[in-house]
């Protein structure tokens, strides 16, 4: 599974960090993954946290990309 954060949608609400701080973090008040050019691979043990954070995002800026196969 991979995660991508759309930089034009992330508003810095911090809800991803509030519910899934074990995966998400902030840099300058925004999701730390905002600057990533490619989707970020999620370690298997943090997949549920990544999903929780994405679900909590009020702007739907966090995109979950499921593994194919």
Secondary structure, DSSP 8 states (H G I E B T S, - for coil): -EEEE-TTT-----HHHHHHTTT--EETTEEGGGG-SS-EE--GGGHHHHHHHHHH-TT--EEEE----
